Amino acid sequence: MSSTPALYVQALPCFTDNYIWLLETAAGRWVVDPGDAAPVLAVLAAGGPPLLGVLVTHRHADHIGGIPALLARHPVPVLGPAEAGNVISELLAGGESLTLPGLGRVEVIPVGAHTHGHLAYHLPDAGMLFCGDTLFSAGCGRLFDGTADDLQAALTRINALPAATRIYPTHEYTAANLRFAAVVEPANEDIRAHQLQVAAWRAKNSPSLPTTLALERLINPFLRVEQPSVVTAVRHHGEAEMSSTRDTLAALRAWKDIFAG
Ligand SMILES: [Zn+2]
């Protein structure tokens, strides 16, 4: 039995393809990665529970740019990594286990790869993961700072969570990622089926997110680098010698970087 109150999550679209995640309980609200203040301020102005705090995954402007304007109206704690600079009021390094008002237990997972200080927030009682630009549906974040070893470590930590975990990435990249996934694994029926599902959602302007870890294990090539189908495709595409899963992951990421689908 869980004592966690009901937690509702709403996607607030902003910019071209970002989502700000708004978490709401009866006690109050949190936002994850408010790159733009306007959509958050609009929701708060319409009434409802107060804003209790902000969670930041990493330093990129499309994740933190709205924080000063948000704080001007709603002075709340901002939790996140040092790399995000002086918008952070409560520094986190990864590895912390927090209890936050309204949210209950929050495990801070270090997933430095896209950026070196990147954090993910796992709510074990709600079965949710807010992972910024680390894992996307059917893809993963580009490596600005990290190496393939860092990416492997980050994805391994995420993949260790329960299969039913709902995953909330920050970008609507699913359709494009699935086009790449279908080239890597043309015989993967789960990828084909999910392409149809995502097309139907997007035609109604509905988010393709959240996803689940169980689904990502079926359709996301970056979580499937031990599958013979993925290893064979990467080997045929590149000339790099691959002697490990890490090598496959590195070559797959490099292939995706130049993929024009
Ligand atoms: Zn980013």
Residues whose N, C-alpha, C, O or C-beta is under 5 A from the ligand:
A	BS01	ZN	H60 D133
